[in-house]
Amino acid sequence: MKNTQGSLEDVTRRLEIIQAISDQVLVHLEADEFLDSLLERVREVMNVDTAVVLLLDRRERILVATAAKGIEEEVSQAAHVPVGQGFAGRVAAERRPVLIPDATSADLFNPLLVQRGLRSLLGVPLIGRGKLVGVMHVGTLTRRVFTEEETEVLQHAAAHAALAVQSLLSRAERAGALELQRSLVPSALPDVHGVEWTARYRPGTASLGGDWYDVFPLPSGEFGIVMGDVAGHGFAAAVVMGRMRSALRAYALESTDPAEVLHKLNRKMQHFEPDATATVLYAVCDPSWEQIRLSSAGHCPPVLALPGSPAAPVAVKPDVLIGLGEEVPRQSTTVKLPPGALLCFYTDGLVERRSSSIDSDIDRLCEAVYAGPPEEVSAAVMAALIGRQPTADDVALLVMRRTTTA
C-alpha cells in the first residue's frame, strides 16, 4: 500500500463530499447502515486498510464493535473493549487522538487487531453534544506515521459520525419504545355490563417515558385498574414499565387487596430493579361496580364525579413510590360508586406544567370532569388541559362510568 500524504485541501474536500453524502442518506438509513457507508468512504479517503467504529454501552462501560471495514470480524465476533483498557479503551478514557506507529509491540486488548496483521493505528473519540458516543479508528498493514492533518481529518469524520449516530439511535430508540409501549397497553378495553369507559394515550414531544394504564379481569370476578408512570425516559423506561406491568398482573392474581399488591410489587422492584422508581395507582372494582378499592404509590389521585355534583379528587393517601421504603406500610381506600358515578384516572403529564402548580391544574381537571359519557368527558379533559399545545411529557387518561342500569 502506498503512503498517501495528499494535500489537506484535497482530503478535506473529499470529507466534505462524504458529509454531503451522509446528510442525504441519513434520512433513509439505520445506524449500522450509515456507519458502514461512512467507514467505506473514510477508508478510501485516508487510504487505510481498516476502519472501525465502536459505540459506548454506558451501562457496562464498554465499547462494542458496531461497524467495520477491512476487519469485519470485529463486528461478527462481537468484539468489545472496556473503557480505559487497550487501544480503543484508551482513546475513550482520554478523549483525545491516540497514534500507535507499531502495533506489534503495543498493549492491545483486542487480539483481532494483531491477528489481522495491523502495524499502525490511529484512533479518535466520537463526541457528540459534549458526550462520548464511541471511538473511530483506522489501521494499516504497513508501518505508517499518520500526520496531524490526517488526524484532524479523522476527527472531522468522527465528529460528524457522532452527531449522526446520536440522531439515528435516538430516533430508533423512540420508535422502539413507542412500539413497546403501545404493545403493553390494552388494544381495547373490555366490554363489561354495568360500566362504560374510554382511554387515551399521547406520547410526549421531548422523550418517550414510562406511562401506562391497564384493565384486566380477576378470578374473583372483580376488575383491576392500573395507572402508572415510571421515572425516566426512552427505551429503558419503557422496558422497566413492561416488567412492572407484568409483575403487577401476577401479584393481582394472588390478592384482591390493592395495598398488598403494591407492597409485593415494590419488594420485587427493589430487589431486581434497584434503580427504578415509579408512581402507581392500583384499583380493584367489585363485580357489581358498587364500590372500588384504591391504593396509591405516590400517584395523582383519581377524580370522582357524581351525578348532579361537581367533580373532586378522591381522598386516597399517596403512599411512598414503588422503588422506595420497602417496609413502609401501605393502605387501601374504599370509594362508593352509585349509578352514574364517573372516575378519571391519569398520569402527571396531564396536570403538570412549569407555568402553574399541580394543585391548580388538578382543579382545572375537576372543572372539566363531569358525570357524563366517558368519550365526551375525555374529549373535554384533553381540550381543557392539553388544547393545541403538546406537552413534553407523556399523557395517559382512563375514564370509567358506572351506568345507571348496572
C-alpha positions in Angstrom: 0.0 0.0 0.0 1.3 3.4 -0.8 1.6 6.0 1.9 -0.6 8.8 0.5 0.1 12.2 2.0 -2.2 14.2 -0.2 -2.8 17.8 0.4 -5.1 18.8 3.3 -7.2 20.7 0.9 -7.8 17.6 -1.2 -8.6 15.3 1.8 -10.8 18.0 3.3 -12.7 18.3 0.0 -13.2 14.5 0.0 -14.6 14.6 3.5 -16.9 17.4 2.6 -18.2 15.1 -0.1 -18.6 12.3 2.5 -20.5 14.7 4.7 -22.8 15.7 1.9 -23.5 12.1 1.0 -24.0 11.2 4.7 -26.5 14.1 5.1 -28.5 12.7 2.1 -28.6 9.1 3.3 -29.1 9.9 7.0 -32.9 10.1 6.5 -33.1 6.7 4.9 -30.6 4.5 6.7 -30.4 2.8 10.1 -27.4 3.5 12.3 -25.5 0.4 11.3 -26.1 1.0 7.6 -25.0 4.6 7.9 -21.8 3.7 9.7 -21.0 1.1 7.1 -21.4 3.7 4.3 -19.3 6.3 6.2 -16.5 3.9 7.1 -16.2 2.8 3.4 -15.6 6.4 2.4 -13.2 7.1 5.3 -11.1 4.1 4.3 -11.0 5.3 0.7 -10.2 8.9 1.6 -7.5 8.1 4.1 -6.1 5.2 2.1 -6.1 2.8 5.0 -6.8 -1.0 5.3 -9.3 -1.0 8.1 -11.8 1.4 9.6 -13.8 0.6 12.7 -16.5 2.3 14.9 -17.1 1.1 18.5 -20.1 2.6 20.3 -20.2 3.1 24.0 -22.5 1.0 26.2 -22.9 3.3 29.1 -24.4 0.8 31.4 -21.5 -1.6 31.1 -18.8 1.0 30.4 -17.5 -1.0 27.4 -17.0 -0.2 23.7 -18.8 -2.5 21.4 -17.7 -3.0 17.7 -20.7 -1.8 15.7 -19.3 -1.3 12.2 -16.1 -2.3 10.5 -14.5 -2.3 7.1 -11.4 -4.4 6.3 -11.8 -6.2 9.7 -15.4 -7.2 9.6 -14.8 -10.0 12.1 -14.7 -7.4 14.9 -18.5 -7.0 14.4 -19.4 -10.6 13.6 -17.4 -11.8 16.7 -19.0 -9.1 18.9 -15.6 -7.6 19.9 -15.7 -5.3 22.9 -13.2 -3.2 24.8 -13.6 -1.9 28.4 -13.1 1.9 28.7 -9.6 2.6 29.8 -8.1 -0.7 28.5 -6.2 -1.3 25.3 -6.1 1.0 22.3 -9.7 1.9 21.8 -10.4 2.0 25.6 -7.5 4.5 26.0 -9.0 6.7 23.3 -12.3 6.7 25.0 -10.9 7.3 28.5 -8.6 10.1 27.5 -11.0 11.6 24.9 -8.2 12.5 22.5 -6.5 11.1 19.4 -4.1 8.2 20.1 -1.5 7.1 17.5 0.3 3.7 17.6 3.1 3.6 15.0 3.9 0.0 15.7 1.0 -2.1 16.8 3.1 -5.3 17.1 4.7 -4.0 20.3 1.7 -2.2 21.7 -0.6 -3.2 24.6 -3.7 -4.1 22.6 -6.8 -5.5 24.3 -8.4 -6.9 21.1 -6.4 -9.8 19.7 -8.1 -9.4 16.3 -6.0 -6.3 15.6 -2.8 -8.4 15.9 -4.3 -11.4 14.0 -5.2 -9.1 11.2 -1.6 -8.1 10.9 -2.1 -4.4 11.5 1.1 -2.3 12.0 -0.1 1.2 12.6 -3.3 2.6 14.2 -4.9 5.9 14.7 -8.0 6.4 16.9 -10.1 9.4 17.8 -13.1 9.7 20.1 -16.7 10.1 18.9 -18.1 13.0 20.9 -21.5 14.5 20.2 -23.1 17.3 22.1 -20.3 17.0 24.7 -21.0 13.3 25.3 -18.7 10.4 24.5 -20.5 8.2 21.9 -17.7 5.8 21.0 -14.4 5.5 19.2 -13.4 5.5 15.5 -10.1 4.1 14.5 -8.2 3.2 11.3 -5.3 0.9 10.6 -2.7 0.0 8.0 -0.9 -3.3 7.3 2.3 -1.4 6.7 4.1 0.9 9.1 2.8 4.4 8.8 3.1 7.6 10.7 -0.2 9.5 10.5 0.2 13.3 10.1 -1.5 16.0 12.1 -3.6 16.8 9.0 -4.8 13.2 8.8 -5.6 13.2 12.4 -7.6 16.3 12.0 -9.5 14.9 9.1 -10.4 11.7 11.0 -11.6 13.9 13.9 -13.8 15.7 11.5 -15.3 12.5 10.2 -15.7 11.2 13.8 -17.5 14.4 14.9 -19.9 14.1 12.0 -20.4 10.4 12.8 -21.1 11.1 16.5 -23.9 13.5 15.8 -25.4 11.3 13.1 -25.3 8.2 15.4 -26.9 10.1 18.3 -29.7 11.2 16.0 -30.2 7.8 14.5 -30.1 5.9 17.8 -32.4 8.4 19.4 -34.9 8.0 16.5 -34.6 4.2 16.7 -34.9 4.2 20.5 -38.0 6.4 20.4 -39.6 4.2 17.8 -38.8 1.1 19.7 -40.0 2.5 23.0 -43.3 3.7 21.4 -43.9 0.3 19.8 -43.2 -1.4 23.1 -45.4 0.9 25.0 -48.3 0.5 22.5 -48.0 -3.3 22.7 -48.3 -3.2 26.5 -51.4 -1.1 26.9 -54.8 -2.7 26.2 -55.6 -2.8 22.5 -59.3 -2.5 23.5 -61.0 -2.0 26.9 -63.1 -5.0 28.0 -66.8 -4.9 27.2 -68.4 -5.3 30.6 -72.0 -5.0 31.6 -72.5 -2.1 34.1 -69.6 0.1 33.1 -68.6 2.4 30.2 -65.0 3.5 29.7 -62.5 5.0 27.3 -58.8 5.7 27.3 -56.3 7.9 25.6 -52.6 7.9 25.4 -50.4 10.6 23.8 -46.5 10.4 23.7 -44.6 13.4 24.9 -42.7 15.6 22.5 -39.5 15.6 24.4 -38.8 12.0 25.0 -41.0 8.9 25.4 -41.5 7.9 29.1 -42.8 5.0 31.0 -46.5 5.9 31.4 -49.1 3.1 31.1 -52.6 2.0 32.0 -54.1 -1.4 32.3 -57.5 -3.0 32.8 -57.9 -6.8 33.4 -60.4 -9.3 34.9 -59.6 -11.2 38.1 -60.5 -14.7 39.1 -62.9 -13.3 41.7 -65.0 -11.6 39.1 -63.6 -8.3 40.1 -61.6 -6.0 37.7 -58.2 -4.5 38.2 -57.4 -1.0 37.0 -53.8 0.4 36.9 -52.4 3.8 36.1 -48.6 4.1 36.4 -45.6 6.3 35.5 -42.0 5.0 35.6 -39.4 7.7 36.3 -37.1 8.3 33.3 -37.4 8.5 29.6 -36.6 6.5 26.5 -36.4 2.8 25.8 -35.0 2.0 29.3 -38.1 3.4 31.0 -40.4 1.6 28.6 -38.7 -1.7 29.4 -39.0 -1.2 33.1 -42.6 -0.3 32.6 -43.2 -3.6 30.8 -41.6 -5.6 33.6 -43.6 -3.7 36.3 -46.8 -4.2 34.4 -46.2 -8.0 34.2 -45.3 -8.3 37.8 -48.3 -6.3 39.0 -50.6 -8.6 37.0 -49.0 -11.6 38.6 -49.4 -10.3 42.1 -53.0 -9.2 41.3 -53.8 -12.9 40.9 -52.6 -13.6 44.5 -54.5 -10.9 46.3 -57.5 -8.6 45.8 -56.1 -6.1 48.3 -54.6 -3.2 46.2 -52.2 -2.3 49.1 -50.8 -5.8 49.3 -50.3 -6.0 45.6 -48.3 -2.7 45.5 -46.3 -3.9 48.5 -45.3 -7.1 46.7 -44.6 -5.1 43.5 -42.4 -2.7 45.5 -40.4 -5.6 47.1 -39.8 -7.2 43.7 -38.7 -3.9 42.0 -36.3 -3.0 44.9 -34.7 -6.4 44.6 -34.4 -6.8 40.8 -34.6 -3.1 39.6 -33.0 -1.2 42.5 -32.5 2.0 40.4 -36.1 2.2 39.2 -38.9 4.3 40.7 -42.5 4.8 39.7 -45.8 6.1 40.8 -48.6 3.6 40.5 -52.3 3.7 41.3 -54.0 0.3 41.6 -57.7 -0.2 42.0 -60.0 -3.2 42.3 -63.6 -2.9 41.3 -66.4 -5.1 42.8 -68.3 -7.3 40.3 -71.4 -5.2 41.0 -69.3 -2.0 40.4 -70.9 -0.5 43.5 -67.5 0.3 45.1 -63.8 0.4 44.2 -60.8 -0.2 46.5 -57.7 2.0 45.8 -54.1 2.2 46.8 -51.7 4.8 45.6 -47.9 4.6 45.4 -47.3 8.3 45.2 -49.6 8.7 42.2 -52.0 11.5 41.4 -55.5 10.9 42.9 -58.3 10.0 40.5 -61.1 12.5 40.1 -64.7 11.4 41.0 -67.8 13.0 39.6 -71.3 12.1 40.9 -74.5 13.0 39.0 -75.5 16.5 39.9 -72.4 17.2 41.9 -69.0 18.9 41.0 -66.1 16.6 40.5 -63.4 16.3 43.1 -60.2 14.3 43.8 -60.6 11.1 45.7 -59.2 11.3 49.2 -56.7 8.5 48.8 -53.5 8.6 50.8 -50.4 8.7 48.5 -48.0 6.1 50.0 -44.4 6.0 49.0 -43.4 5.4 45.4 -42.6 2.0 44.0 -38.8 1.5 44.5 -38.7 3.2 47.9 -39.4 2.3 51.5 -40.0 -1.5 51.4 -41.1 -1.7 55.0 -43.3 1.4 54.9 -47.0 0.2 55.3 -49.5 0.8 52.5 -53.2 1.2 52.8 -56.3 0.8 50.6 -59.2 3.2 50.4 -62.8 2.2 49.5 -64.9 4.5 47.4 -68.6 4.1 46.8 -69.8 4.3 43.1 -73.5 5.0 42.9 -75.1 4.6 39.4 -73.9 7.3 37.1 -70.6 7.9 39.0 -67.6 8.6 36.9 -63.9 8.1 37.7 -61.0 9.8 35.8 -57.5 8.2 36.1 -54.5 10.0 34.6 -50.7 10.4 34.7 -49.0 13.6 35.8 -48.3 14.6 32.2 -51.9 15.8 32.1 -51.7 18.1 35.1 -48.0 19.2 35.5 -47.0 22.5 33.9 -44.0 24.6 34.6 -46.2 27.7 34.5 -48.6 26.6 37.2 -48.8 24.4 40.3 -50.1 20.8 40.1 -52.8 21.7 42.5 -54.2 24.4 40.3 -54.1 22.1 37.3 -55.9 19.3 39.2 -58.5 22.0 40.0 -58.8 22.7 36.2 -59.2 18.9 35.6 -62.0 18.8 38.2 -63.7 21.6 36.3 -63.6 19.7 33.1 -64.8 16.3 34.5 -68.5 15.6 34.9 -70.7 12.5 35.3 -71.3 12.1 31.6 -70.4 9.7 28.7 -66.7 8.8 29.0 -65.9 9.7 25.4 -67.4 13.2 25.8 -65.6 13.6 29.2 -62.2 12.6 27.9 -62.6 15.0 25.0 -63.5 17.8 27.3 -60.5 17.0 29.6 -58.0 16.9 26.7 -59.4 20.1 25.3 -59.2 21.9 28.7 -55.7 20.7 29.8 -53.9 20.0 26.5 -55.6 22.1 23.9 -53.4 23.0 21.0 -50.1 23.0 22.9 -48.5 19.5 23.0 -46.8 18.6 26.3 -43.2 17.4 26.7 -44.3 14.6 29.0 -46.5 11.6 28.1 -50.2 11.7 28.9 -52.3 8.7 29.8 -56.0 9.1 30.6 -58.6 6.5 31.5 -62.3 7.4 32.2 -64.9 5.0 33.5 -68.5 5.4 34.4 -70.9 3.1 36.2 -74.1 3.0 34.1 -77.5 3.6 35.7 -78.5 0.1 34.5 -75.8 -1.7 36.5 
